[in-house]
Amino acid sequence: MQTSDALNMAMDAGLDLVEISSNGTTPIVKIMDFGKYKYEQKKRASEARKNQKTVGMKEVWVKPFIEENDLNIKMKKVFEFLGDGNKVKVAVMTHGSKKVLARGRDAVPELFARIMEIVGDRGTLESKSKPDERTKSIIIAPAK
């Protein structure tokens, strides 16, 4: 069948002649309602975006010498964020205090170890800040 015959058939049916592939010696065409096809593609893409899960990043700030009760309150917030499916960045304020600068080198890793012990199997450690960064932090991802 010639392309002109197919074009006449498509016009008689009130449809469009759409080229599928032009790689071979003869082009491959399809008779369809192109407007309806584009509409269905748009609907499928919209549905895929709607069902897509986005992971947000929440942040919780703590001090290196935080009291136990204050840490428990912060951890409740961390558990709430993890329960919603968000990643949590726990950042430690290490600048400004001479006490922090003098004793803070050991306090921050100990605090992070304590936090991960409290988190347990509810979350996994995803990354740590680099040793030379001013603000120390860890990122906790929700457990799968």
N, C-alpha and C positions, 0 to 999 in steps of 0.2 A: 504494500500500500504506500502510496506517495504521501508526502507531508501535506500537499495541497488537499488531498482527499480527506485526510484526518482533520485538517483545519475546517473543511466544509462540514464534516460530521459534527465537530464540536460546536460550530456556529449554529447548526440546525437544532442541536440539543440545548443551546443556551449556555454552554459550558466553555471552559478555556482549554487551549492546547498548551501543556506545560512540558518543556524539555527537561528530561530527567538526567540524561547523560549524553555527552557529545564526544566521547573518547573514541569510539569505533568508527568504522567507515560510514555507518548510517547512524544518525542521531536517534536516541530512544525518547519517545514522547508519551505523555499520558493525558487523557481527556479527563478533566476534573473541574470543579468549581474552585478556582484559586482563592477567592475571597474567603470562602468557608474554610479552606485548608489553612490559610494564614491565621484566621480567627481561632481555630482549634490548636494550632501551635502556640499562640499567645496564651490561651487558657491553660495548656499543659505546663508552660514555663511558669505561669503565675502560681499554679498548684504546687509545683516543685519548690518554688521560693517559700510558699506558705508552710510546707512541711519540713523545711530545712531548719535544723537546730543551730542557733548561734550561741557561741560560748562567750560570755562577757568576762571582764576582768574587774574584780572588786579589790579594794585596798584597805588594809587595817594597819594602823600605826601603833607601835608599842615602844616603851622605853626599856633600856637594858635592865634596869633594876626595878621592874614592875612587881607589885605585891601579888600574892597568890589570888586573892579575890578579884582584883582588877583584871588579871590574866584570864580568870574564868569567865568574866563578863565579855572580854574580847573574843574568847574562844566560842562563846555562844553565837556571836555574830559571824564568826568564821564558819561554824557548822550550818548556820542559816544560809549563807552564800553557797556553800558546797551542796547543800540540799536542793538549792534552786538550779544546780548544774553549772554554776560559775566557777572560774578559777579565782583563787584568792592570793593576793600579794601581801605578805606580812613584812612590813618595813620597820626598821629600828632607827629611832632618833639617836645618833651617836655624837652629834656636834654640840658644842656650847658649854658643856660642863667639864670641869677639871677632873671630877670624880669619875666621869664616864671615860675620859681620855686616859686616865691613869689605870683604872681597873677594867675598862671596857673591852679590851682586847680578848679577854677570856670570857667575859659576861655574854657577849653576843652569840658565840657558838653554843654556849651552854643553854641560852634562852631558846635558840632554834631547836636544839635537841629536845628540850622540855616541850616545846610546841608540837613537834612531830610525835612525841610520845603521847601527848593528849589527843592529837588527831587520830592516831592509831590507824585502823583500817578504813576510816571514812574518807581518807584522801591520800594521795601519793605526792611525794616531793618531785616536782618537775624540774626546777632549776634553782640555783643559788646565785647571789651576786658575786662579782669578781672580788678578789681580796683587796684590790687597790681602789675600789669605788668608795666614795664618801658615805653614801647611804647603803647600809647592809640590808638585804632582803632575801626572802625565799618565795617561790611561787608553788602553791599547793593546788593540784588538780583534783577534781572529784573522783572517787573510786568508781571503777566501772562495774 
